[in-house]
């Protein structure tokens, strides 16, 4: 009985999608990642410049076409490595962009990811087989991007703002020690608003997300401040 049902299901699926039908041809998948960092209180995104058509000479987010023998996340990380040299970055899927003519070559659906990294801990490739440059751009200084990447970036920035108030995504930006003033400055940069120092300190210490290392260090030339570190295993919690 079960075998009969499976055979029937296969027949139905096969009839529903005729792989020879032209309506199913010439389609592909882009895996695109918006990689953010914060430098001296300024939120920045990593862009690469295309070497080939289409959009030759234009800046775009990191990404490219998915291979037909790899999972989405593997494709996204492969593209990041090939275009920037960055390895071992944690990324999370946040959106799908499927405008009919978003690529002039063929129908391409974009699966979008977001990642956060400390730019001081990585060395990005300035040129690769398909890119002629790579650099960090302040959010308010991003040029017109190829494809629909300005739209994807705008959505990614909103996703980043949502994630830092309800998750532990900033652990990727601070894998080592930090002071609370330093952490607050990053929150203010990404959220684009000032936060009350005492309330921020009280909130962070009450959430059981960070440990006091017992060390102190100066931040921006001021008096030594206590150093903290994100716990190894922490749950995502709403911070504000």
PyMOL commands that set and color helices and strands:
alter all, ss='L'
color gray80, all
select helices_A, chain A and resi 2-16+22-24+72-84+119-121+139-141+149-164+169-172+180-191+197-206
alter helices_A, ss='H'
color red, helices_A
select strands_A, chain A and resi 27-39+42-50+59-65+91-97+107-116+131-138+210-217+225-230
alter strands_A, ss='S'
color yellow, strands_A
deselect
rebuild
show_as cartoon
